[in-house]
Amino acid sequence: MPRLRWMFFAAIVTLGIFMAATVCYFEIRRLDRLTLAVDEGAARLAELQQRVRNYREKVAFYETEEGMAHLAREQYNLVFPGERIFVINRESPASSWR
C-alpha cells in the first residue's frame, strides 16, 4: 500500500497538471478571440482605406475644370452659355394602358 505522502504528492501533481491544462485552454480561447478581433479590425481598416481613396479620387476630379462642369450640371442643373437642354418626359407604363 502506498504511503500517504506519495498519494499526497500524486494528488498535487495531478492538480497542477489540470490547472496548467485549464490555463492553456483559456489562453487559447482568448488568443482566438483576439485574432478574430484583429482580423475584423484589418477588414474595417481596408474598407476605410478604400473609401478614403475613392474620396481622394473624387476630390482630384472635382478640382479640374471637367469635374466642376460635371458637378454644376449634375447637382445644380447649370449649363454653359449657348448650350441647349432637352427635357424628355416619359409616361409610366401603368398610365399607357388606360
N, C-alpha and C positions, 0 to 999 in steps of 0.2 A: 504494500500500500504506500502511495507517495506521501511524502511528508507535507505538512501544512505549508511550509514556506515555499515549496515548489509549486503547489497549487495556487498560492497567492501570486507568485511570480508569473505563472502562466496566465492568470486572470488579468494581471496588469499589462502584460504584453498583448493579449487579445484585445483588451480595452484600447490600448494605444494604436493598434492596427485599425480598429473600427473608427477611432477618432480621426486618424490620418486619412482613411478612405472617405469619410464624410466631408472633411475639409476639402479634399481633392474634388469630390463630386460638386460641392457648392461653388468652388472656384472655376470649374469647367463651365458650369451653367452661367456664372457671372461673365466669364470670358465670351461665351456665345452671345449673351445679351449685348455686351459692349461691341462685339464685332458687327452684330446686326445694326446697332445704332450708328456705328461708323459708316457702314455701307449706305444706310439711309441718308446720312449727312452728306456723303460723297455724291449720291444721286441728286440730292437737292442742290448742292453746290454746282454740279454740272448743268442742271436746269437753269439756275440763276445766271451762270456764266453765259449760257446760250441766249438768254433773254437780254443780258447786257450787250452782247454782240449785236443782236438784232436792233436794239435801240441805238447803238452807235452807228450802225449802217443807215438807219433812218435819219439820224441827225446829220450824217455826212451827206445824204441825198438831199435833204431839205435845205442844206446850206448852199446848194448850187442853184443856178437860175432855173434849170428844169424842175428841180424839186419845189421851188417857190411857186412856179407856174402850176405845177400839178396840185399843190396844196390849195392854191387860190381857186382852181377850177373845181376840185372835189369838195372842199369844205365850204367855200364861200360863194360858189357859183359866179365867179368873175371871169371875164374874157379879155383878150387883148383887143385893142382898137381895130375895127374893120372885120372882126370875126362875126360869124352868124351862128346862132344857136337854133337847132331844130328840136322841138319837143314832140315826142311820139307818145301818144296816148293809146293804151291798149285796153280793150274791154276784157273783163274777166270771162272765163269760159262759161260760167253759170248764166251770165246775162245774155250770151249769144244764142242760147237755146230757146229763149222766150219769143 
